[in-house]
């Protein structure tokens, strides 16, 4: 595994300001989870230009082992689930390991 994709599909019709706020939250959650769990340098890239979803790609220089992949995926999933519940947003984060 060299990278992790976090993608949120806007199913509620967020306005541009809300989308920007959510993108900032995605960046913060990704950076925080990486610092706490992986403890390695990571490059945070936006999704492909033709992708209209909100999200980020975490790119690692080294291949992560299965244990770290599971831990980072669970951490991000839990953070987003709690955030969406507390914000009363009917959204879901799709987190994929590649």
N, C-alpha and C positions, 0 to 999 in steps of 0.2 A: 504494500500500500504506500503510495506516494502522496495522495491527496484525499481530502474530505470535502464534500460539497454540502453546504447548508442552503436549502431553497425553500422559500415560503411563497405559496401561490395566493395571490390576493383574491379571495372569494367573497369579500365583504365590501369592495369598492372604496378602498382607502384613497383619500385625497393626496395630492403631491407632498404636502407637509407631513402627513402621517406616514407615507411611504419612506420619506427621508429619515424620520425619527426611528422607524422600524429598522431601516438599513443600518443606522448608527448602533442600535441595540444589538443587531446581529454581529457587527464588528466587535463590540465590547464583549459579548458573550464568548465569541470565538477566541479572542485574545486572552481573556481570563481563563477559559477552560484549558487552552494550550499551556499557559504559564503554570497552572496548578497541576495538570496531569502529565503532559508530555515533557515539559521542561526543556524543550528544544526550540531552536529558531524555526520560525514559520513565515512564509510569505502569504499575505492575505490579498487575494485577487478578486475583483468583481466577477460576476457571472458573465457569460459571453454577451457581446453587444446586442445580439438578436433575441436574447432571453428577457422577457418582460417581467419575470418574477423578481422577488426581493431575495437577496442572498449573497453568498460569498464562497470562494474556494480557498481552502487552506492547503498550501503546497509545502511539502517537507522535502528536505535534501536527502534524508535517509528514509529507508523503508521502515515503517512502524510495525512492531510485532502485533500479533492478534490481541493480546491482553490490553495494550494501549489503544488499539482501534476500538475495542469494546468499551473501554473506560471513557474515551473522548466522545463517542457516540451517545452513550448513556447520559453523560454530563450535559451535553448540549440538548438532548431530548428533554431531560428533566427541567432544565432552565427555561426552555421555550414553553413547555407545557404549563409551568407555574406562571410565567409571564402572561401568557394568553388567558389563563383563567383569572388572574388578578386584574387584567385589563378588560375583561369581559369581551374578548375578541374570539370569534369563531374561526380561528386559523390553526394550522398545523405545520410544523417544520418537518421537511423531508431531509433526512441526513443520510448521505450515502458515502461509503468508503470505496475508493478506487485504487 
